[in-house]
C-alpha cells in the first residue's frame, strides 16, 4: 500500500501500546516498527531483498556517515539513497548530530551548529539544522529527523536544560528549513534527560512548532533499562497521540517489549546486525553465543521452528564453525536470523496489541527468556 | 537429472573441445564445468542457493582445511559435508596434498605420506593416500581426488620424474584404499611437469590403474599461461577420451577458454571469489578494479546486460562506495557477479561447442577483452 501523503493511523490499543500504520508514498510501515540500520547505505552483511524478507518495512540511514562518504551530493546526483542502495521502501535518516558527537574528532558546538573533523580522513565539516535538512533532502529521506543535541547521560538539571533548550531552538530552525515537502515527514525530538518537567517543556515546545512525528531522544545512552523505562513511563504520554512516537537507538528485545508497552511506535538499533557479526544470536530463549564450544557438535538449528535461512539450512555446529573460521557467511546468516527474530518479535507485539493480549505476550516473552538457551539441550 | 551411478557422456565436440554431461546420484554436471571453491564449507561471501543461481552444478571442497576444522569426523557425525554446508548437489574434494605443501608448516614427506603442523593451531597431522581416501569418504565427497604430490615448478627432469613416480605409487594406493563405492568417483592425477615423455608415462600408469576421471596436475603453479598451454597441447590427449578431464586450480577466463579448446572438461579456481573480496570484477571486457576512483560517480552497472544482482541492482558508484567502505555487501555482490560471469562463460563455451562454433566464440572473447573496460565510458 502506498499513499500520496505521509500519515499515521492507530488501529488498536492495549493499555498504552498502539498498533497502527504509517502511510508514505513509498509504502506502509506497520507499527510498532523496528527499523534495521543501514549506516553506510547497506544493512551490513545483508542484501536489501533479504532485509525486506525478514519483514522490515523501513530502514534507517545515517546522515553523518553518508555526508562524509560517498557524500549527500553524490548520492543525489545518482538518484537518491533509495536507488543508490536498491531499497525502494521508506527510509528514515537521523540528523547526524548524535554520531558527530560519538564518532567525529575536534568537535565544536555553537548556537549555529557543530563543526568537526571526519573520522575517515580528518576533513573539516559543519552540520547546522539547515545543513542537516539539506543533506537529508539530498538523500531523499522519507522521514527526516530534526537536528538536535543528544543530551549526554548523566546530566545535571542545568546542563540538561541548556541542552534541551538549544535542541528546541534547533528544532524550530529544522522546521523552518525543512519547508513544505508533501509525502515527506519531519520528526521533532524530545529532550530533557531524566527530568519530567523538562521532558514536558520540550514536548510542549515541539507541539507548538508542529511535526509529523515525535522522537523520544536522549535515552539508550548508558542510563540502563530501569532508568530508561522510568522516563518512558511518562515521556511518550507528553507527545501527541495522533502522531508516531519514535524511541531512537533502542534496543535489546526486552527494551523493545517494554518500550512498546509504554506507547512507543518506532525503534531502531544496530544490535541485531552488529550481534550477527560477532557470533551472537538472538532467540526467544535469549542471547546465544555461537562462538562457544558447546555448539561444536550440535546438529540442531539456532532456534527451533524459526523459518530464517540460518535456521532452516544450518546446524549450530555449522554456524559455530563458520564464525570460528571468520567466514563471511557467518555474519550473513546470523545477521539474517537476528533481523528475522526482531521482525518476528514486532509482529508478535502487533498481533498481541490487536488482540488486546499484550500482557500475556509480555509475560510469555519474559518466561521464555528466563528459560535460557542451555535448557534446550 | 540424477543417476544411480557416476558416468560421463560427450554430447558434442568441436576440435579437441568437448561438451558433455557428468551424471551423479546428486545431479548432473554440465561440461565444460567451472567449480566454485568452497574451501572451509562455504563459498566465501555466498549462500549456497546463490551459488546455484549463478549456474554452478558442482562445488569443490578442500580436504586440508576441513580435516583441520571442523574435522572430517565431526562433519561425518553431522551427516556429511553436503548437509553441513547446505549444498545438495555434487561436491568434488581435493586430496589435501597441494594445500599441505602451500599452507602447513614443518612438512615432512616420505614414501608413506606427509606429516605437517596445522597453520591454524600448530597441531600435528598426517595425510597418506589411505587417510586422504578416508577423509574424503567421511566428508561424503562425490568426486574424490587421488592423493598426489603436486610437482613444484620449475623442476628438472630428475626431480619431476621422482615426484611423478611417487604420485603414481600413491595413485595405486589411493585406488586400493578407495575401494568400490557405487555413485562415487575417484579421479587420478597426471603429473610429469613440462616433460611430454613423463606426462605420457604418468597417463599410461593411471590408465592401467583405472579411474573414473583424470586430472591434469602440476599446472597453474607459476609456469604462466604460455607454458601451461604448451603442456595442455598434448597432456589431455594422453588421457582416456571417455572420461572427464579436470584441470586443477585454473584459472583466469582466458585460461579457461584456452583449456577448454584443448580438451579440458572441468576446472576450479578461487579467483572469481577471491577477486570479489578485493574489489575486482570480471567482465567480458576484462578485469575491472572497482576501488579505482574513476567509478565514484558512475551510474552504470559493472557490466551492461548482466543479469546478476550486482548489475541489476547497483551502480558502479555504489560498488565503489561499499568496497572503499569495507562493507561486506561489496564482497557479496562482487563475488556473486564474478561467479555469474564465470558460469555465463562456461555456458557460452558449452553452447559454442555444441554449435561447432568454438573458434568464433574464442575470437569474440579475445576481441571483447582487448576492447577493455575504459572504452565503455
Interface residues (C-beta under 8 A of the other chain):
Chain A: X40 X41 X42 X44 X45 X46 X47 X48 X49 X69 X70 X74 X77 X78 X79 X84 X85 X86 X296 X297 X299 X309 X313 X314 X315 X317 X318 X320 X321 X322 X324 X325 X327 X328 X329 X331 X332 X333
Chain B: X40 X41 X42 X44 X45 X46 X47 X48 X69 X70 X74 X77 X78 X79 X84 X85 X86 X277 X296 X297 X299 X309 X313 X314 X315 X317 X318 X320 X321 X322 X324 X325 X327 X328 X329 X331 X332 X333
